[in-house]
Amino acid sequence: MSYYSPLCKNYVDDFFLKNFFDKKLINRNFIEPKIETIDQSENKKFADINRFKGKLKSSKRSMIDKLKLVKKSLTKMQICITYTCNLLEKITNLIIWKESQKTLNFYLFVIFCFFFTVRFPFRYFFIFASNIILFIFLKQTIFKT
């Protein structure tokens, strides 16, 4: 308990700061940790909320305009979440064999693509793709006139 006395605490704090935590003594390659404590993250959240409240107060829009803006952003977020959930559900249906025929077709296609890409070198794909692009370009330029 003697540490909490003002004289001892100041001396010990100064001693540790000078001998262990001085910027000159720390390794020059030292990188500050990027981990935050719970208190730091909560303080950051509150700071963000206060900044958001300040923006709402400082804007000259009416409350109805602000609510419309919030509704619009929430609608966009709901659309993105719905799209992501649908995609994840389709992937899980393929993986867990709920639709066996589609899953079988999918896995056969994946196996075929794997063997096809292993068998043929990349230059064949490149030549084939460049020929297709050239053909499309020539077709558009010749039949354009």
N, C-alpha and C positions, 0 to 999 in steps of 0.2 A: 504493500500500500504506500510505500514511501515514494513510488514513482509519481503518484498524483500530486505530490507537493509541488508548488510552482517552481522552486529553485531546481529541484532534481529533474523535473520534467523538461524544463527549458534546456538544462545542461545535456541531458540524454538526447533530446531531439536534435540539438545543434551538433552533438558528437556524431550521431548517425547520419545526419544530412551531409556533414562535411566529409566524413570518412567512407561512407558507403554509397550515397546517392548523389554525389557531385557529378555534374555533367562531364567534367574533364576525366573522371575516373571510369565512367561507363564505357564499355566497348563501343567503338565507333560504328561497328556493323550491327549494333543492337537495334532491333525493330520493336516498337511498342506493340503490345498484344492487342489484337482486334476484338477480344472477347469483352463483352460488357456485363456488368453486374445487373441484377434485377432492378436495383434502385436507379442505375443509370438509364436503363431502357425505359423505365416508367417515367423518369424525368423528361426523357426525349419525347415520349408520347404526349405528356402534358404540354410540353413546349409546342409540339405540332398542333395540338388542339387549340392552344391559346393563339397561335399564329392564324389558324383557320377562323377562329372567332373574330380576331382583329380584321381579317380580310372581309368577313361578312359585315362587320360594323362600318368599315370604311367605304364599302361600295355604295354607290348611289342608287342601286336597284331597289325596287320594292320587294317586300317579302314574297309576293306571288311570283315575281320573276326568279327569285332565288329558289323557291320550291319547284318551279318548272325546270330550272337548270339541274337541280338535284334529281328530279324524276327522270330527266333525260339521261343523265350519267348512270343512274341505277338501271335503267332499261338496257343501255349498252352493256353494262356489266352482266346482267341476267342473260342476254343473248350469248355472250362469250362463254359463260358458265354452262349454258344449255348445250352449246356446240361441243365443248370439251367433254361433257358428260356423255353425250351421244357417241362421240368418237371412242371414249374409253369403254363404253358398253359394247360397241361393235367389236373392239379388240378382245374383250373378255369372252364374248360369244365365240369368236374364232378359236381362242385358246382352250376353252373348257368344253368344247364339243357339244354345245347346245344345238347347233345346226350342223349335223354331221356331214351332209353333202357339201355344203359351202366350205366347211373346214377341210375336208378331203381335197377339194379343188384348190383351195388356197395352198395347202402344204405340197401338193403335187407341183403347183406353179413355182413355189419357192425352191423345191428340189431341182426342178428343171432349170431354173435361172442359175442356181448354184453350179450345176454341172456344165451348163453352157458357158458361164463366165470362167470356170476353171479350165475348160478345154480350149477355148479360143483366146489368143492374146489380145491385149488392149488395142493394138494397132488395127486389128480388123474392125473393132467397134468404131474406132476413130475414122477409118476410111469409109465405112458404111454410112456413118452419120454425116460425114462431109459430102458424100455423094447425094444423099437425100436432100441436104440443104441446098446444094448446087442445083439439083433437079428442080426443086421448088422455086428457086430464084430465077432460073432460066424459063420455067413455065410461066411465071408471072410477067417477066419482061417480054417474052416472045408473043404471048397471047394478049398482052395489054393493048397493043396497037391494032 
